[in-house]
Amino acid sequence: MKPVETWSAADAPELKERLERRAEPVLLKGLVRDWPAVQSGLGMPLAICDYLARFDRGIEVFATKTRAAARGVMGYNEELTDFAFVKARMPLLEFMAHLAAYLPAIAAPAIAAECAKVSDIIPGFLDENRLQALPGVVPNFWLGNALTVPVHHDHPYNLACVVAGRRRFTLFAPDQVGNLYIGPLEHTPSGAPISVVSPNPPDFERYPRYRDALAAAHVAEMAPGDALYIPPLWYHQVEALEKVNLLVNYWWPVIGARDLPTPAATLLQTVQVLNALPADQRDAWAAMFGYYVVQREQEPSAHIPEAWHGALARRR
């Protein structure tokens, strides 16, 4: 694995466009170091919870708790027959009470309040902790203890900001998909397909190609105030490393054709349709997709008058 490239960029409106032009992840050291939330979290472990409690409105969050055999990983069980965690809804203050109760335990279960909209649960947080680079983008927050989210990818642009605790991101380029042992496309923990490889430690006898994925991986070690830009479709595993951790992340969309299905929906439908065909027909359609969709070697519309480009017309 190699370290993610590091920038010392400042929080400014032009940062968004600069990141969108970036094809690989980048670590932005200290981007949100001056946030009051980051400064409050540098004290005692539960200080960040005291800070968040000021903004609580009594709204419930989705809380995840891993089963004992999961060893802190929010993934599938060993037999791949069920998830290795349970979910429940509870008020934020109740969840933080669980976090405090587990703090002195040596082998506490991993818990997290995940993907909660800041504007819904703790709206006052946005008044004190602003990101100039992404005006109008409402972030999510992820609060918990030492929990690992297995390898998955997101479709939008992603800027993940560590507010309290430390995090480790292990990232894989999209072309590593064949080495990551991604699980079902539909039966997923939270919508995004995840790897079935448990990372603590990986079972290389069962999943030998995962060695190749790790050899090509990038890693980002993050402290409070650091931010990580993750391009769309880059796979990433997220490890929260402390007994209390808070991450705030911003997703903003890749602008495409608003009148067409999403790429994810298109992929799922394509898989379902083509899997019903014989192998030789799938090979033939692979050539068609390579020529018309990937378009690496030649432009399929180059010899056609522009007025007749139709679906082949480049939109970007």
C-alpha positions in Angstrom: 0.0 0.0 0.0 1.1 3.5 -0.6 0.1 6.7 1.2 -2.5 9.0 -0.3 -1.1 12.2 -1.7 -1.3 15.0 0.8 -2.2 18.7 0.1 -2.1 21.7 2.4 -5.1 23.3 0.6 -7.1 25.9 2.5 -10.9 25.8 2.8 -12.0 28.1 -0.1 -14.7 28.1 -2.8 -12.2 27.2 -5.6 -11.3 23.9 -3.7 -14.5 22.1 -5.0 -13.6 22.5 -8.7 -10.0 21.5 -8.0 -11.1 18.3 -6.3 -13.6 17.4 -9.0 -10.7 17.5 -11.5 -8.8 15.0 -9.4 -8.9 11.4 -10.5 -7.3 10.0 -7.3 -7.9 10.5 -3.6 -6.1 13.3 -1.8 -5.6 14.0 1.9 -6.2 17.6 3.0 -4.2 18.0 6.2 -5.9 20.2 8.8 -8.6 21.5 6.4 -11.2 21.8 9.2 -8.7 22.0 12.2 -10.2 25.4 13.2 -13.8 24.1 13.6 -15.0 24.6 17.2 -16.2 20.9 17.1 -12.6 19.7 16.3 -11.1 21.8 19.0 -13.7 20.6 21.6 -12.9 17.0 20.7 -9.2 17.3 21.4 -10.0 17.1 25.2 -11.4 14.1 27.0 -12.9 11.3 24.8 -16.5 12.2 25.5 -16.0 16.0 25.1 -17.3 15.8 21.6 -20.5 14.2 22.9 -21.0 17.1 25.3 -20.5 19.5 22.3 -23.0 17.7 20.2 -25.6 17.5 23.0 -25.9 21.3 22.8 -27.6 20.9 19.4 -29.7 17.9 20.1 -33.4 18.1 19.2 -34.5 14.7 20.4 -34.6 13.2 16.9 -33.8 9.5 16.5 -30.8 8.2 14.7 -30.0 4.8 13.2 -27.7 3.0 15.6 -25.7 0.0 14.5 -24.2 -2.6 16.9 -21.9 -5.4 15.7 -22.3 -9.0 16.9 -19.5 -10.5 19.1 -18.2 -12.7 16.3 -17.9 -9.7 13.9 -14.8 -8.3 15.8 -16.0 -4.7 15.1 -16.7 -5.1 11.4 -20.1 -4.0 10.1 -20.3 -6.7 7.4 -21.6 -10.2 6.7 -21.3 -13.2 9.0 -18.7 -15.9 8.3 -21.2 -18.0 6.4 -22.5 -15.1 4.3 -26.0 -15.9 5.3 -26.8 -12.7 7.3 -25.4 -9.4 8.5 -23.0 -9.4 11.5 -24.8 -6.5 13.2 -28.2 -5.3 14.3 -29.8 -1.9 13.8 -32.2 0.1 16.0 -33.5 3.7 16.2 -33.0 5.8 19.3 -32.5 9.4 20.3 -29.0 10.8 19.9 -28.6 11.4 23.6 -29.5 7.7 24.3 -27.0 6.6 21.8 -24.3 8.8 23.4 -25.1 7.2 26.8 -24.4 3.8 25.3 -21.1 5.2 23.9 -20.2 6.4 27.4 -21.1 3.2 29.0 -18.9 1.2 26.7 -15.9 3.5 27.1 -14.2 1.7 30.1 -14.9 -1.8 28.6 -12.0 -3.7 27.2 -14.0 -5.7 24.6 -17.0 -3.5 24.0 -19.2 -4.1 20.9 -18.7 -1.7 18.1 -21.5 0.8 17.8 -22.2 3.7 15.5 -24.8 6.3 14.7 -24.5 6.3 11.0 -25.3 8.5 8.0 -27.4 11.0 10.0 -28.1 14.3 8.4 -26.6 17.1 10.4 -29.4 19.5 9.4 -32.0 17.0 10.9 -30.3 15.9 14.1 -28.0 18.7 15.2 -28.7 21.7 12.9 -26.9 24.2 15.1 -23.6 22.3 14.3 -23.7 23.9 10.8 -23.8 27.5 12.3 -20.5 26.9 14.1 -18.7 24.6 11.7 -18.8 25.8 8.1 -17.1 24.5 5.0 -16.7 27.3 2.4 -15.6 24.9 -0.3 -19.1 23.2 -0.4 -21.8 25.8 0.2 -25.3 24.4 0.2 -24.1 20.8 0.6 -25.7 19.3 3.8 -23.2 16.9 5.5 -23.8 13.7 7.3 -22.2 12.6 10.6 -21.0 9.3 11.8 -20.5 8.9 15.6 -19.2 5.8 17.3 -16.4 3.8 18.8 -13.9 1.5 17.1 -15.9 0.2 14.2 -14.8 -0.9 10.7 -16.9 -0.4 7.6 -15.9 -2.9 4.9 -14.8 -2.0 1.4 -17.5 -0.3 -0.5 -17.9 2.7 -2.9 -20.1 5.7 -3.3 -21.4 7.3 -6.5 -21.1 11.0 -5.6 -18.0 13.0 -4.9 -17.1 12.6 -1.2 -15.2 14.8 1.3 -14.8 13.0 4.7 -13.7 15.2 7.6 -12.4 13.8 10.8 -13.8 15.8 13.8 -12.8 13.6 16.7 -10.7 10.5 17.1 -8.5 9.0 14.4 -9.5 7.2 11.2 -7.7 5.0 8.6 -9.0 4.8 5.1 -7.8 2.1 2.8 -8.7 3.0 -0.8 -8.8 1.0 -4.1 -9.2 2.2 -7.6 -12.4 1.1 -9.5 -10.3 -1.2 -11.7 -9.6 -3.4 -8.5 -13.3 -4.5 -8.4 -12.4 -8.0 -9.5 -9.9 -8.4 -6.6 -12.3 -7.1 -3.8 -14.8 -9.9 -3.6 -17.8 -7.6 -3.6 -21.0 -9.1 -2.2 -24.6 -9.1 -3.4 -25.7 -6.0 -5.4 -29.1 -6.0 -3.7 -28.7 -7.6 -0.2 -26.5 -4.8 1.3 -26.1 -3.3 4.7 -27.0 0.3 3.7 -27.5 0.4 -0.1 -23.9 0.2 -1.3 -22.5 -3.3 -2.1 -19.6 -4.2 0.2 -16.7 -6.7 0.2 -17.3 -10.0 1.9 -13.6 -10.0 3.0 -13.3 -9.4 6.8 -10.2 -7.3 7.3 -9.2 -8.4 10.8 -7.2 -10.2 9.3 -8.2 -11.1 5.7 -8.5 -14.8 4.9 -6.2 -15.0 1.9 -6.8 -18.7 1.4 -10.5 -18.1 0.9 -10.0 -14.8 -1.0 -6.5 -15.0 -2.6 -7.0 -12.1 -5.1 -7.4 -9.7 -2.1 -3.6 -9.7 -1.8 -3.4 -8.1 -5.2 -6.0 -5.5 -4.2 -4.0 -4.6 -1.0 -0.8 -4.4 -3.0 -2.4 -1.7 -5.2 -4.2 0.1 -2.4 -3.7 3.6 -1.1 -3.9 4.4 2.7 -4.8 7.6 4.5 -4.1 8.0 8.3 -6.2 10.8 9.6 -6.2 12.9 12.7 -8.8 15.4 13.9 -9.1 18.3 11.5 -8.0 16.3 8.4 -10.2 15.7 5.4 -10.1 13.1 2.7 -11.4 13.6 -0.9 -12.6 10.3 -2.4 -13.5 10.4 -6.1 -16.7 8.7 -7.3 -16.6 4.9 -7.4 -13.3 4.6 -5.5 -13.6 1.7 -3.1 -12.7 2.4 0.5 -12.6 0.7 3.9 -13.1 2.9 6.9 -11.6 2.1 10.3 -12.5 4.2 13.4 -9.5 3.8 15.7 -10.6 5.4 19.0 -13.2 4.7 21.6 -15.0 7.8 20.5 -14.9 9.0 16.9 -16.8 11.6 14.9 -16.7 11.9 11.1 -18.6 14.5 9.1 -18.8 13.8 5.3 -20.1 15.8 2.4 -21.5 14.0 -0.7 -22.3 16.1 -3.8 -23.5 14.7 -7.1 -21.8 14.1 -10.4 -24.0 16.0 -12.8 -25.2 13.8 -15.6 -28.4 13.5 -17.6 -31.2 14.2 -15.2 -33.8 12.5 -17.5 -31.9 9.2 -17.6 -31.6 6.3 -15.1 -28.6 6.4 -12.7 -25.5 4.5 -13.7 -26.0 2.2 -10.7 -29.6 1.3 -11.9 -28.3 0.8 -15.4 -25.6 -1.5 -14.2 -28.0 -3.6 -12.2 -30.4 -3.9 -15.1 -27.6 -4.7 -17.5 -26.3 -7.5 -15.3 -29.8 -9.0 -14.9 -30.5 -8.9 -18.7 -27.1 -10.2 -19.9 -26.8 -12.9 -17.3 -29.8 -14.6 -19.0 -27.8 -14.9 -22.2 -25.4 -17.7 -23.3 -21.7 -17.1 -22.7 -20.9 -16.4 -26.3 -23.6 -13.7 -26.4 -22.2 -12.1 -23.2 -18.8 -12.0 -24.9 -20.4 -10.3 -27.9 -22.1 -7.7 -25.7 -18.9 -7.1 -23.8 -17.3 -6.0 -27.1 -20.3 -3.7 -27.8 -20.0 -2.1 -24.3 -16.3 -1.7 -24.8 -16.8 0.1 -28.1 -19.9 2.2 -27.4 -19.6 2.9 -23.6 -15.9 2.7 -22.6 -14.7 4.3 -25.9 -11.0 4.0 -25.1 -9.6 3.2 -28.5 -11.7 5.2 -30.9 -14.7 7.6 -30.9 -17.7 5.6 -32.2 -19.4 8.7 -33.5 -16.4 10.2 -35.3 -17.6 9.1 -38.7 -21.2 10.2 -38.2 -22.6 13.7 -38.9 -23.1 15.5 -35.6 -26.8 16.0 -36.2 -27.2 12.2 -36.2 -25.1 11.4 -33.1 -28.2 10.7 -31.0 -27.3 8.6 -27.9 -23.6 8.7 -28.9 -23.4 12.5 -28.4 -20.9 13.4 -25.7 -22.6 15.4 -23.0 -19.4 16.4 -21.2 
